[in-house]
Amino acid sequence: MRDRLRILAEERGTTITELLEDLATRELTAAEREQRAFEAARELGIEYTEQVQQAGQDAWATIRAHQGGAAA
C-alpha cells in the first residue's frame, strides 16, 4: 500500500503526507455526511427519519450502480 501511495504522490508532484492531508480535507466523515443530510432534509421541509435516510442511501446506491460502481 505504501508503494502505491508513493507512486500516486510522485505522479502528482507531492508527498505521501500531502496526498493524505488532501484526502482528509476533501472527504467527509460519516457524522459530517449524516449532519449534511439532516440539514438538507430540513431545508426541503422534510423530517429526517430512518425511512428518509434509507431512501437516500438506496438512491445513492442506484446512482453508483449506473456509474459503474464509482463512489458518489
C-alpha positions as CSV (number, residue, x, y, z in Angstrom):
1,M,0.0,0.0,0.0
2,R,2.8,2.4,0.9
3,D,4.4,1.8,-2.6
4,R,1.1,2.7,-4.2
5,L,0.8,5.9,-2.1
6,R,4.4,6.8,-3.1
7,I,3.6,6.3,-6.8
8,L,0.4,8.4,-6.6
9,A,2.3,11.2,-4.7
10,E,5.1,11.2,-7.3
11,E,2.6,11.3,-10.2
12,R,1.0,14.4,-8.6
13,G,4.3,16.0,-7.7
14,T,3.6,15.9,-4.0
15,T,4.5,13.8,-0.9
16,I,2.6,11.0,0.7
17,T,1.9,13.3,3.7
18,E,0.4,16.0,1.4
19,L,-1.6,13.4,-0.5
20,L,-3.1,12.1,2.7
21,E,-3.8,15.6,4.0
22,D,-5.6,16.5,0.8
23,L,-7.7,13.3,1.1
24,A,-8.5,14.1,4.8
25,T,-9.7,17.7,3.9
26,R,-11.8,16.6,0.9
27,E,-13.6,13.6,2.4
28,L,-16.4,13.9,5.0
29,T,-16.7,11.7,8.0
30,A,-19.8,9.6,8.5
31,A,-21.0,12.1,11.1
32,E,-20.5,15.0,8.8
33,R,-22.4,13.3,5.9
34,E,-25.2,12.5,8.3
35,Q,-25.4,16.1,9.5
36,R,-25.4,17.4,5.9
37,A,-28.2,15.0,5.0
38,F,-30.2,16.2,8.1
39,E,-29.7,19.8,7.1
40,A,-30.6,19.2,3.5
41,A,-33.8,17.5,4.6
42,R,-34.7,20.3,6.9
43,E,-34.1,22.9,4.1
44,L,-36.5,20.9,1.9
45,G,-39.1,20.8,4.7
46,I,-38.7,17.0,5.2
47,E,-38.5,15.3,8.5
48,Y,-35.3,13.3,8.5
49,T,-36.5,9.9,9.6
50,E,-34.9,6.4,9.3
51,Q,-37.1,5.9,6.3
52,V,-35.9,9.0,4.6
53,Q,-32.3,8.1,5.4
54,Q,-32.8,4.6,3.9
55,A,-34.4,6.1,0.8
56,G,-31.4,8.4,0.3
57,Q,-28.9,5.6,0.8
58,D,-30.9,3.5,-1.7
59,A,-30.9,6.4,-4.2
60,W,-27.1,6.8,-3.9
61,A,-26.6,3.1,-4.4
62,T,-28.6,3.2,-7.6
63,I,-26.6,6.2,-8.8
64,R,-23.3,4.4,-8.1
65,A,-24.6,1.3,-9.9
66,H,-25.3,3.3,-13.0
67,Q,-21.9,4.9,-12.8
68,G,-20.2,1.5,-12.9
69,G,-19.7,1.3,-9.2
70,A,-17.7,4.6,-8.8
71,A,-18.1,6.2,-5.4
72,A,-20.5,9.1,-5.3
